[in-house]
Amino acid sequence: MSDVDAALGYSQCFTYKGFTVNVECEEAAHLCWLAEFLAPAFSVGENTQADCAVCLTEDDQSFAATQHRGPAGNRRLIECFILDSQVIRLPLWGSDSAERVLFDDRFQVFYGIATAGPRVRILTATNNVHARFALMRVVREFAMARAWTPTSLVLHGAAVGLGERGLIIAGPKRAGKTSLLIYCLQAAGVQFIANDRVVVELAAPRPVLHGLPTLVTIRDRTLDFFPAVERVLRRQCYDHRLSLTEVEQAGGDSAPPRRGHPVDLSPAQFCAVLNVARRGHLPVHAVLFPQVTDDSAGLQVHRLTPHAASLHLTTALFGESADQLRSQVFTVPSQSPETGPPSVARRCTELAERVPCFACQLGRQAYQPGTALADFVRRVLAG
């Protein structure tokens, strides 16, 4: 990518567990959306000493020129974003600068990674609202890469809180996490922390969970359990690329969700639908491992031994595998980068020994009024 003026109009710092990313944009609305998406898990402020920088540049001419160069001659794919069950690999692109350039076809952006320091420039054409999500991904990927330490775990899980007690709902994709999350949030006073990624810090006297914001995807099966939620979604017509204010200003211009098409929401939109508050972190009080079954019974729960719980935790680690936990490009070297499989397994064992863990089988009637699930959730959250 050719050089573009880096003195952009707006900047803000986003801090996660002591790690700070400075973000620069040409439009204040992009930063407002990003802050709404990431807070309160990320604290948002100004004029903070940052560990790395990310800037979003909108320039039609530079974007077209970069696109014209095509992929680099070796057509190498670089591991960029760690998702729950896959790694997003992007092609190395031709460049006329010292930056290493990658192309993201899905969001129509180029990532220019500086070779001289921890700085990323995202280049896109003007009026590309998808670039917001690309920006959020980069900031979050930096934070997640730094979140892996010798005293922490990143789990594929949701989390809620009541008072000063945090509850993790962990497990692989389609385990029933989102449905159980919505059910828990309908109890009085329960707050939202996370829907897909949870960082657990083990160094404190009691393990502490931190939410790591992600898109909330709600599928038909979940809406079948909660018709009131579906009615709100059809009435509001949310677009996850817009802030709550922008959705209101749009006045329902977005199309309502259709059956057979999952609904994607920002965390702020999800909490608005359920009318619940958000928390950034809380001490871990318990861990649930849900499993959807075809049994007609509503709920079957049993407490796991520490050994069994540690095995469940290893299958709930966030990443394609235990040895693929960090991006190759969106990361800043840590003084303590120990993340190998043996170390991670030890941390899973430690968490299982320190926090009660439960296997939770959810049958077809689990979310019906008056089932045992309501009493179980109240007892777990109330201690």
VOBAVO-955594 format. One line per 4 residues: for each residue x, y negated, z negated of C-alpha. Coordinates in steps of 0.1 Angstrom, whole numbers, plus 5000, padded with zeros to 4 digits. Layout:
! residues N
X Y Z; ...
***
This chain:
! residues 383
5000 5000 5000; 5012 4965 5008; 5016 4942 4979; 4985 4922 4968
4985 4894 4943; 4984 4911 4909; 4972 4879 4891; 4936 4890 4889
4908 4869 4874; 4898 4890 4843; 4916 4913 4819; 4908 4933 4788
4925 4958 4766; 4910 4993 4758; 4924 5011 4729; 4919 5048 4720
4935 5063 4689; 4963 5037 4690; 4970 5039 4727; 4962 5008 4747
4954 5003 4784; 4953 4968 4798; 4927 4965 4827; 4926 4937 4853
4898 4931 4877; 4886 4904 4901; 4850 4907 4888; 4840 4903 4852
4810 4926 4858; 4834 4955 4863; 4849 4950 4829; 4815 4946 4813
4804 4979 4828; 4837 4996 4817; 4834 4983 4781; 4798 4995 4779
4808 5029 4792; 4838 5034 4769; 4829 5017 4736; 4827 5024 4707
4851 5054 4712; 4875 5028 4727; 4879 4995 4710; 4878 4966 4734
4898 4934 4729; 4922 4908 4745; 4958 4899 4743; 4970 4932 4729
5004 4948 4735; 4995 4975 4760; 5011 5009 4767; 5002 5008 4804
4982 4987 4828; 4955 4994 4854; 4943 4969 4880; 4914 4971 4904
4919 4952 4937; 4892 4947 4963; 4907 4939 4997; 4892 4950 5030
4923 4943 5051; 4948 4960 5028; 4924 4990 5023; 4920 4994 5061
4958 4992 5067; 4965 5017 5040; 4938 5041 5053; 4953 5038 5088
4987 5052 5076; 4972 5086 5068; 4985 5113 5045; 5022 5117 5037
5041 5140 5060; 5043 5169 5035; 5005 5167 5028; 5012 5174 4992
4983 5175 4967; 4989 5160 4932; 4971 5171 4901; 4954 5139 4889
4923 5144 4868; 4917 5172 4843; 4880 5182 4843; 4862 5209 4822
4868 5238 4846; 4889 5224 4874; 4917 5199 4882; 4911 5172 4908
4940 5173 4932; 4945 5143 4956; 4966 5139 4987; 4998 5120 4987
4994 5091 5011; 5017 5071 5034; 5030 5039 5018; 5051 5009 5027
5060 5000 4991; 5077 5015 4961; 5044 5029 4948; 5034 5065 4951
5000 5063 4967; 4971 5088 4964; 4937 5088 4982; 4904 5096 4965
4880 5103 4993; 4850 5107 4970; 4852 5072 4956; 4869 5056 4986
4899 5042 4966; 4937 5044 4967; 4957 5048 4935; 4991 5032 4937
5013 5045 4909; 5043 5022 4902; 5077 5039 4900; 5092 5013 4877
5067 5015 4848; 5033 5027 4836; 5011 5007 4860; 4984 5018 4884
4968 4997 4911; 4934 5008 4924; 4927 4995 4959; 4893 4996 4975
4872 4977 5000; 4848 4950 4987; 4814 4958 4973; 4824 4994 4965
4805 5001 4933; 4820 5036 4932; 4853 5021 4923; 4841 5014 4888
4839 5051 4881; 4874 5056 4896; 4887 5028 4873; 4870 5044 4842
4885 5078 4852; 4921 5064 4852; 4917 5047 4819; 4902 5078 4803
4928 5101 4818; 4956 5081 4803; 4939 5082 4769; 4932 5120 4772
4968 5128 4782; 4981 5109 4751; 4954 5125 4729; 4971 5159 4732
4996 5158 4703; 5010 5185 4679; 4982 5176 4655; 4952 5174 4679
4929 5193 4702; 4908 5182 4732; 4876 5203 4732; 4849 5208 4758
4821 5197 4736; 4794 5173 4725; 4792 5157 4691; 4767 5139 4668
4769 5123 4634; 4747 5117 4604; 4760 5094 4578; 4797 5102 4575
4793 5138 4587; 4802 5148 4623; 4790 5179 4641; 4807 5194 4672
4787 5214 4698; 4815 5232 4717; 4815 5257 4745; 4820 5262 4783
4798 5247 4810; 4761 5258 4809; 4764 5270 4773; 4735 5248 4763
4754 5219 4749; 4734 5190 4764; 4700 5205 4754; 4712 5211 4719
4727 5176 4718; 4694 5160 4728; 4675 5181 4703; 4699 5170 4675
4696 5133 4685; 4658 5134 4680; 4663 5139 4643; 4660 5108 4622
4693 5089 4618; 4714 5111 4640; 4739 5092 4661; 4756 5100 4694
4794 5105 4695; 4801 5125 4727; 4785 5147 4753; 4814 5165 4770
4848 5158 4755; 4858 5157 4719; 4893 5150 4705; 4899 5166 4670
4927 5151 4649; 4940 5176 4623; 4965 5153 4605; 4939 5138 4582
4929 5154 4549; 4897 5164 4567; 4897 5169 4605; 4883 5139 4624
4865 5140 4657; 4867 5113 4683; 4844 5110 4713; 4859 5107 4747
4832 5091 4769; 4821 5109 4801; 4791 5109 4824; 4760 5126 4809
4745 5151 4834; 4709 5163 4826; 4695 5192 4847; 4660 5204 4852
4662 5232 4826; 4670 5206 4799; 4642 5183 4810; 4618 5212 4808
4625 5213 4771; 4621 5175 4766; 4592 5162 4788; 4592 5128 4769
4629 5123 4780; 4619 5131 4816; 4591 5105 4815; 4615 5078 4803
4640 5087 4831; 4614 5085 4858; 4602 5051 4845; 4636 5035 4841
4654 5047 4873; 4690 5044 4859; 4721 5042 4880; 4753 5053 4861
4774 5028 4881; 4755 4999 4867; 4754 4984 4832; 4721 4983 4812
4718 4946 4820; 4723 4953 4858; 4697 4981 4857; 4673 4957 4841
4681 4930 4867; 4677 4955 4895; 4641 4959 4884; 4638 4996 4893
4653 4994 4928; 4670 5028 4922; 4651 5059 4932; 4636 5079 4903
4651 5113 4897; 4638 5142 4917; 4635 5179 4907; 4664 5199 4918
4688 5170 4915; 4707 5165 4882; 4704 5131 4866; 4736 5113 4858
4737 5086 4831; 4764 5065 4814; 4767 5071 4777; 4750 5038 4770
4721 5047 4793; 4718 5081 4777; 4715 5065 4742; 4690 5039 4755
4668 5068 4768; 4669 5085 4734; 4669 5052 4714; 4699 5062 4693
4730 5045 4681; 4766 5054 4691; 4796 5062 4669; 4832 5065 4679
4846 5089 4653; 4836 5108 4621; 4851 5136 4599; 4842 5170 4612
4816 5187 4591; 4809 5218 4612; 4813 5233 4647; 4785 5250 4666
4790 5273 4696; 4757 5275 4714; 4748 5302 4739; 4716 5302 4760
4698 5336 4761; 4666 5349 4777; 4655 5362 4744; 4620 5350 4734
4632 5344 4699; 4639 5307 4691; 4672 5309 4672; 4698 5333 4660
4727 5319 4639; 4756 5335 4621; 4787 5320 4605; 4819 5330 4622
4850 5343 4605; 4880 5320 4610; 4895 5345 4634; 4864 5347 4655
4860 5310 4654; 4895 5304 4666; 4889 5326 4696; 4858 5306 4704
4878 5274 4702; 4904 5286 4726; 4877 5292 4752; 4863 5257 4745
4896 5238 4752; 4892 5210 4777; 4911 5218 4809; 4914 5244 4836
4937 5265 4813; 4957 5261 4782; 4989 5253 4802; 4972 5227 4823
4961 5200 4799; 4976 5168 4814; 4975 5148 4846; 5007 5148 4866
5004 5110 4873; 4981 5093 4848; 5001 5098 4817; 5027 5080 4796
5054 5101 4780; 5048 5109 4744; 5074 5113 4717; 5057 5146 4707
5045 5163 4739; 5041 5198 4724; 5010 5212 4741; 5020 5247 4751
4996 5277 4746; 5012 5290 4713; 5010 5255 4698; 4974 5250 4709
4964 5284 4696; 4978 5275 4662; 4958 5243 4661; 4926 5262 4670
4933 5286 4640; 4939 5256 4617; 4906 5240 4626; 4887 5273 4623
4901 5277 4588; 4893 5242 4576; 4858 5237 4591; 4827 5260 4590
4819 5274 4624; 4787 5290 4636; 4776 5310 4667; 4742 5298 4678
4721 5318 4703; 4692 5297 4718; 4663 5316 4732; 4634 5304 4753
4614 5291 4724; 4643 5274 4706; 4631 5239 4712; 4595 5244 4704
4581 5224 4675; 4583 5241 4641; 4611 5266 4651; 4639 5275 4628
4663 5254 4649; 4650 5221 4633; 4656 5234 4598; 4691 5247 4607
4701 5214 4623; 4689 5194 4593; 4708 5217 4569; 4740 5215 4588
4739 5177 4592; 4729 5172 4556; 4756 5195 4543
***
